[in-house]
Amino acid sequence: MATANELREMSDEQLGHELRESQKSLFRIRFQSATERNDTPSNVRKLRQTIARIKTIQRERERELVGEGAGK
């Protein structure tokens, strides 16, 4: 689980890969907690925060591209 600064240093492709991996991990942990005992429930929160950070950074980059195209 990377910090926001580490995520900002990644390329768009790396961010996309990190997002997919985090979502897969979250799914596995949620499934595991539904079927058996979850040893570390805090991991769900950490993964959700990581996913939110990645999506926020992707959205910031998207807005920068749109802003440049509109002449802002």
VEXZA-907797 format. One record per residue (C-alpha): residue number from 1; x, y, z. Coordinates in nm, 2 decimals. Example, Ala and Ser with C-alpha at 12.3 -4.5 7.8 and 13.67 -1.06 7.14 Angstrom:
<atoms>
<atom><resi>1</resi><X>1.23</X><Y>-0.45</Y><Z>0.78</Z></atom>
<atom><resi>2</resi><X>1.37</X><Y>-0.11</Y><Z>0.71</Z></atom>
</atoms>
This chain:
<atoms>
<atom><resi>1</resi><X>0.00</X><Y>0.00</Y><Z>0.00</Z></atom>
<atom><resi>2</resi><X>0.17</X><Y>0.31</Y><Z>-0.13</Z></atom>
<atom><resi>3</resi><X>0.15</X><Y>0.66</Y><Z>-0.01</Z></atom>
<atom><resi>4</resi><X>0.00</X><Y>0.94</Y><Z>-0.22</Z></atom>
<atom><resi>5</resi><X>0.35</X><Y>1.07</Y><Z>-0.32</Z></atom>
<atom><resi>6</resi><X>0.46</X><Y>0.73</Y><Z>-0.43</Z></atom>
<atom><resi>7</resi><X>0.14</X><Y>0.69</Y><Z>-0.64</Z></atom>
<atom><resi>8</resi><X>0.19</X><Y>1.03</Y><Z>-0.80</Z></atom>
<atom><resi>9</resi><X>0.53</X><Y>0.92</Y><Z>-0.92</Z></atom>
<atom><resi>10</resi><X>0.38</X><Y>0.63</Y><Z>-1.10</Z></atom>
<atom><resi>11</resi><X>0.29</X><Y>0.64</Y><Z>-1.47</Z></atom>
<atom><resi>12</resi><X>-0.07</X><Y>0.60</Y><Z>-1.58</Z></atom>
<atom><resi>13</resi><X>-0.02</X><Y>0.24</Y><Z>-1.67</Z></atom>
<atom><resi>14</resi><X>0.14</X><Y>0.16</Y><Z>-1.33</Z></atom>
<atom><resi>15</resi><X>-0.15</X><Y>0.34</Y><Z>-1.16</Z></atom>
<atom><resi>16</resi><X>-0.40</X><Y>0.13</Y><Z>-1.36</Z></atom>
<atom><resi>17</resi><X>-0.22</X><Y>-0.19</Y><Z>-1.27</Z></atom>
<atom><resi>18</resi><X>-0.20</X><Y>-0.09</Y><Z>-0.90</Z></atom>
<atom><resi>19</resi><X>-0.57</X><Y>-0.01</Y><Z>-0.90</Z></atom>
<atom><resi>20</resi><X>-0.66</X><Y>-0.35</Y><Z>-1.05</Z></atom>
<atom><resi>21</resi><X>-0.44</X><Y>-0.53</Y><Z>-0.80</Z></atom>
<atom><resi>22</resi><X>-0.58</X><Y>-0.34</Y><Z>-0.51</Z></atom>
<atom><resi>23</resi><X>-0.94</X><Y>-0.41</Y><Z>-0.62</Z></atom>
<atom><resi>24</resi><X>-0.85</X><Y>-0.78</Y><Z>-0.66</Z></atom>
<atom><resi>25</resi><X>-0.70</X><Y>-0.79</Y><Z>-0.31</Z></atom>
<atom><resi>26</resi><X>-1.01</X><Y>-0.61</Y><Z>-0.16</Z></atom>
<atom><resi>27</resi><X>-1.24</X><Y>-0.87</Y><Z>-0.33</Z></atom>
<atom><resi>28</resi><X>-1.03</X><Y>-1.16</Y><Z>-0.19</Z></atom>
<atom><resi>29</resi><X>-1.03</X><Y>-1.01</Y><Z>0.16</Z></atom>
<atom><resi>30</resi><X>-1.40</X><Y>-0.94</Y><Z>0.16</Z></atom>
<atom><resi>31</resi><X>-1.47</X><Y>-1.29</Y><Z>0.03</Z></atom>
<atom><resi>32</resi><X>-1.24</X><Y>-1.43</Y><Z>0.30</Z></atom>
<atom><resi>33</resi><X>-1.41</X><Y>-1.23</Y><Z>0.57</Z></atom>
<atom><resi>34</resi><X>-1.75</X><Y>-1.35</Y><Z>0.46</Z></atom>
<atom><resi>35</resi><X>-1.65</X><Y>-1.72</Y><Z>0.45</Z></atom>
<atom><resi>36</resi><X>-1.41</X><Y>-1.74</Y><Z>0.74</Z></atom>
<atom><resi>37</resi><X>-1.24</X><Y>-1.54</Y><Z>1.01</Z></atom>
<atom><resi>38</resi><X>-1.06</X><Y>-1.22</Y><Z>0.89</Z></atom>
<atom><resi>39</resi><X>-0.74</X><Y>-1.19</Y><Z>1.08</Z></atom>
<atom><resi>40</resi><X>-0.68</X><Y>-0.83</Y><Z>0.99</Z></atom>
<atom><resi>41</resi><X>-1.00</X><Y>-0.63</Y><Z>0.93</Z></atom>
<atom><resi>42</resi><X>-0.80</X><Y>-0.31</Y><Z>0.91</Z></atom>
<atom><resi>43</resi><X>-0.67</X><Y>-0.42</Y><Z>0.57</Z></atom>
<atom><resi>44</resi><X>-1.01</X><Y>-0.36</Y><Z>0.42</Z></atom>
<atom><resi>45</resi><X>-1.00</X><Y>0.00</Y><Z>0.52</Z></atom>
<atom><resi>46</resi><X>-0.64</X><Y>0.04</Y><Z>0.40</Z></atom>
<atom><resi>47</resi><X>-0.72</X><Y>-0.11</Y><Z>0.06</Z></atom>
<atom><resi>48</resi><X>-1.03</X><Y>0.11</Y><Z>0.02</Z></atom>
<atom><resi>49</resi><X>-0.81</X><Y>0.42</Y><Z>0.10</Z></atom>
<atom><resi>50</resi><X>-0.55</X><Y>0.31</Y><Z>-0.15</Z></atom>
<atom><resi>51</resi><X>-0.81</X><Y>0.26</Y><Z>-0.42</Z></atom>
<atom><resi>52</resi><X>-0.96</X><Y>0.61</Y><Z>-0.34</Z></atom>
<atom><resi>53</resi><X>-0.61</X><Y>0.76</Y><Z>-0.36</Z></atom>
<atom><resi>54</resi><X>-0.54</X><Y>0.60</Y><Z>-0.70</Z></atom>
<atom><resi>55</resi><X>-0.88</X><Y>0.71</Y><Z>-0.84</Z></atom>
<atom><resi>56</resi><X>-0.82</X><Y>1.07</Y><Z>-0.71</Z></atom>
<atom><resi>57</resi><X>-0.48</X><Y>1.09</Y><Z>-0.88</Z></atom>
<atom><resi>58</resi><X>-0.62</X><Y>0.95</Y><Z>-1.20</Z></atom>
<atom><resi>59</resi><X>-0.90</X><Y>1.21</Y><Z>-1.19</Z></atom>
<atom><resi>60</resi><X>-0.65</X><Y>1.49</Y><Z>-1.12</Z></atom>
<atom><resi>61</resi><X>-0.44</X><Y>1.39</Y><Z>-1.43</Z></atom>
<atom><resi>62</resi><X>-0.76</X><Y>1.36</Y><Z>-1.64</Z></atom>
<atom><resi>63</resi><X>-0.86</X><Y>1.71</Y><Z>-1.54</Z></atom>
<atom><resi>64</resi><X>-0.51</X><Y>1.85</Y><Z>-1.62</Z></atom>
<atom><resi>65</resi><X>-0.54</X><Y>1.70</Y><Z>-1.97</Z></atom>
<atom><resi>66</resi><X>-0.89</X><Y>1.85</Y><Z>-2.02</Z></atom>
<atom><resi>67</resi><X>-0.77</X><Y>2.18</Y><Z>-1.88</Z></atom>
<atom><resi>68</resi><X>-0.48</X><Y>2.19</Y><Z>-2.12</Z></atom>
<atom><resi>69</resi><X>-0.70</X><Y>2.11</Y><Z>-2.42</Z></atom>
<atom><resi>70</resi><X>-0.95</X><Y>2.38</Y><Z>-2.33</Z></atom>
<atom><resi>71</resi><X>-0.67</X><Y>2.64</Y><Z>-2.31</Z></atom>
<atom><resi>72</resi><X>-0.70</X><Y>2.70</Y><Z>-1.93</Z></atom>
</atoms>
